[in-house]
Amino acid sequence: MSAAALNAETRDIVLDDVFPHAPETIWKALTSAQLIARWLMPPTGFEAVEGNTFTYQTKPGGNWDGVIHCRVLEVVPFRRLVYAWKGGDERNVGYGAPLDTVVTWSLTPVEAGTRIQLVHAGFALPRNESAYTIMSGGWKKVVRQLDEISGEDS
Amino acid sequence: MTEAAPNPVTAVMRALADPTRRAVFERVFDNKEISVAELTRGSGVTQGAISQHLKSLKQAGLVAERAEGRNVYYRASPQGLKPLVTWMDHYGVFWRERFENLRDLLKEIDP
C-alpha cells in the first residue's frame, strides 16, 4: 500500500512508496507522453524540457473549462520532475475554484528498487501571506474536526 | 465594500488571517460553546473587539451563535472550512488512484 497523507501543516498531498523498478524505468513512465496517457491522463504538448507548457483536460466545473495548465519547472533526469499545475476560475468555489499548485516527482534509488515521492503542493493561496498565517497556527486543530465534517455528509 | 459576494475561500482566508481573530476562533473551537464575556476574559482586548471578530467569523461561516437570555454563545462551525479542502480532497483521491495506475503500468512494461 502506498502511504498517502494530507499534510496538515503545509497542505501538501504527499504519496511516498518504493516501486520494484529502476529509476530509469519509472522516469520513462513519468516523461513519455504515450506512457503518461496510460496511467495519468493524455497530456497535450508535453515534453520533459524546462519551460515547456502543456495541458490536461479534466472535468469542467462551473465557469472553468476543466483545462489544467502546466509548465515544466525542473527536470533532473531519473531524479526529479517538477511542473506547475494551474486551473480553475475565480468565480467558482470548491471544485473548479482557482488552483495554483506545483507537482513534484522525486526518484531515489533504493535496494528494493526506487523510492518514488509525489508532492502536490500549494493548495489554497500559496503566494498569499494569509494562507501561510493560517498554516502557522490553528490549522492542526481545525483538521481534527474535518473527519466530523465528512461524517456529516455521508 | 464593493465586493458583492466574495469567494468563500477568500472569506475564510481573510477571516483567519488576523492573528487575534484566529486566536478567537481557536478558543471557540476548543470549547463546546463559549460566551463573548468568557472570550473577552484574559484576552487582552475589549469585548467590543471580540464581538467584531466574532461577527467576521460568523460571516465567513466559521462560527455559529445561539442566544440565551441576555447572553450569546458561540460554537465553531468547521463546515466553513470546507471550501479550502475541496481541491485537496479531490487531488488526494486523484493521485492515489493514479499512483496505483502507475504501479500497474510499470508492472506491465517491466515485469
Interface residues (C-beta under 8 A of the other chain):
Chain A: S2 A4 L6 R11 I13 L15 D17 F19 H21 A22 T25 I26 K28 A29 L35 R38 W39 L40 G88 E90 V93 G94 Y95 A97 L99 L118 H120 F123 A124 L125 N128 E129 S130 A131 T133 I134 G137 G138 K141 V142 Q145 L146 E148 I149 E152
Chain B: N7 P8 V9 M13 R14 L16 A17 P19 R22 F25 E26 F29 D30 A76 P78 Q79 L81 K82 P83 L84 V85 T86 W87 M88 H90 Y91 G92 W95 R96 R98 F99 E100 N101 L102 R103 D104 L105 L106 I109 D110
